[in-house]
Amino acid sequence: MDVAVVTVGDELLAGRTTNTNAAWLGERLADRGVRVERVTTVPDRVGDIARVVNEYRAEYDAVIVTGGLGPTHDDVTMDGVAAAIGRPLEPHDDALAWLAENGGYSREDLTDGTGMLPAGSRALHNTEGVAPGAVLENIYVLPGVPREMKTMFDAIAPEFDGVETHRAVVVADEPESALLDRLADLRSEFDVSVGSYPGESVRVTIESPDPEIVTAAAEWLERRVESPA
């Protein structure tokens, strides 16, 4: 399963808010064997949201959109997603009924726009806040508040599934350039994915759906590199 993550918010682009949602989603999806192929941040503009979501929904198995849900003038994510698939926003009876039953909110209590979802969507109830999320076609719309987003994603996590990937890390106390031949030999010897990440030492990651191959490949490389003292 290939997924794109779209985070919405001017504050993310300006660096005023750290994009922890993207990192958290990437880790959780990877744990489920799902490949995150794109992480894109767009401003609080309907046209930008619609353009990116429309492109990604055709290219990937699912698109997860976070942020821009709520009562303020810059909360336009639902408008953008609705525009991406050519559907109007309309009051969602299930979302409004849930808010009334679980939050004690009558329609008159809610700020204009709360409970308005793209026509034909499935509501995702917000047990940590007010603004509901939505699922329509292969698009999942979640809040931007991390606590709300995490709880809502956990409720739908079983809808994201893939092949479990096993991973090992070998640390080499050598320059990355000196490891190139051995990394090439590692890929030839074993059917694994290999990544190298330099720092004070070089972290080499080895990944495969087969845990025995990962273990064997890691042991092979450990015997051929200088380990930190």
N, C-alpha and C positions, 0 to 999 in steps of 0.2 A: 504494500500500500504506500503510495507516494502522496505527501501532503505539503501544502504551502501554508505558511503562517503569515497573516497580515496584521500588523499592529498599527493602530490609528491614534494620532495625537501630535499636535504642534509641539507640545512640551517634550515629547520624545526626540523629535528632530532638532530641537534647540538645545538638547542636553540637560534640560532642567529636571527631567525625570529619567532614571535609569530603566532601561527596557528589560526588567527582570521577567516579565511575562513570557517573552520569546525564549529566554534561556530555560525557564521552567518547563514550558511546553516541549521544547526540543528534547530535553532530558526524559520527560515522561513518555513521549512518543517513541523515542529510541528504545526505551526499556520495553516497549510493547512490540518491538520489531518493525516499527513504521519508519520509513525514510522521509525525513524533512528535506525537501528539495529547494525550497525558497523560504527566506525570512525577509519580508519587505515592510518598511514603515512608510506610511503615507500621512499627509496632513489632514486636518479636519475640513475636508472639502468633498462635497458629494461627487463631483466629477472624477476626482482622483481615486476615490474609493471604488466607484462603479467601474472605472476602466481596469484597475488592477484585479478586482474580484472577477470580473467578466473574463479576463484573460486566463486567470489561474483556474477557474472552475472548469474550463474546457481542457486544460492541460494536465490537471492532477486529479487524483481520486477524491480528494477532499480539500477544502479551504477552511482554515480556522481564522476568524477575524476577531480581534479583541480591542476593546476601547470604544469610547464615543457613544455609550449608552447612558441616558439620563435626561434630566429636565432642562439643561442649560442650552444656550444658543449654539454652542459648538458641538453638541452631541448629535451628529448627523450620520452616524454609521448605518442605522437602519434605512435612512433615506438612500444612502449610497448603494447598499446591498439590493434594495428594492429596484433601484434604477438599473443595476447590473443585469437583472433578469426580467425587466420589463413588467413588474407587478406593482400595484398601488399599495400604500400602507393603509391598514384598516384596523379598527378595534378588534382585538383578539379575545373572544369570549372566554376561552379557557384560561388565558393569562389573567384576565380581569376577575374571573371567578376565584382563581387561586389566591390572588391578592386580597380579595374580600374575605375569604375563609381563613387564610393563614396569617394575614397581616392586619386584618380589620379595616382595610381601605375600601371605602365605597368609591364609585366612579367620580363622585364630586370631590373626594379627598385628594385624588391624584392630580399631579401637574399635567397640563396639556401634553399629549404625546405619549405619556406612560401607558403601556398596554397596546400601543399601535405597532403592529408587526406586518411584514409583507404578506399579502394575501396568499393563503394556502400553506403557510408555514406552521411548523410544530413549535409550540412554546417551550422554552427551557426555564423552569421556575428558579427564582433567585432566593435561596434560603438564607443568604447572608446580607441581602440588601433588598432593593425594590425593583429596579429595572429588569424586566425579563430578557433572556436571550432567545435565540430562535434557530431552528434548523429548516432549511429549504433547499431542495435538491441535494447537492453535496456541499453546501455552505453551512458552517456552524458559526453563529455570532455569539460571542461571550462578552461579559463586562470587562472593563479595564482595571477595576480595583482588584489587586492581586488576590485577596481573600475570597472575593466573590467569584473571580475567574477560576481559581483552583477548585473550589467546591463544585461549581457547575461542570467543569471538565471531568472531575472524578465521577460525576453522575452519568456521563456519556462515554467514558473511557472504553467500555466494552465494544463500542462501535468502531474503534480503531484497533486494527489487529494486523500482524505481519509475522514474519519469521524471526524468532528470537535470535539475537546475535550475541555471541560470547566474545569476551575481550580480555586481553592480557597486556600488561605494560612492562617493557624492558627499559631500564635506564642505563645509558652508556656515557661514560666519562671520556668522551672523545669529540672532536669537531664533527659536525654533521657531514661535511664534505668527505671526511675520511671513511664514513660508513656506507657510501653509495654502492660500492661493489657488493658488500655483504647484504645490504637491503635488497639489491637486485637478485642475489642468489637465494635469499629467503623467499622472495615471490616465486622464483622458479621451482624451488624445492617443495613449497607448500601452497595449497589453494586458499590463500588468505588475503585480506586487505591489510595494507601496511601504511601507517602514517608516521612521520617523524616531526618532532616539535622541539627546536633548540631553545636552550636557556642556559643556566649554569651547567647543566648536563643536557643530554638529548634524550627525550622520552620517545620511545618507539612503541606505537600501539599496533596490536595484532588482533584482527577480528575475523570471525567465521561463524556460520551457524553450527559448526561441529566443535564441541568443546575439546574433544581429544586432539583435533588438529591444532587448535589454538595452543594447548598445553605443549604439544610436541614442537611447534614452531617457536614458542617462547624459550623453551629449553635449548633448542638448537642455537638461537641467537645469543642467549646468555653465555654460552660456551665460547662465543666468538667475539665478544666485545669486552672492553675494560669497564668494570663496574666501579661506581664511586666508593671511596674508602668508607 
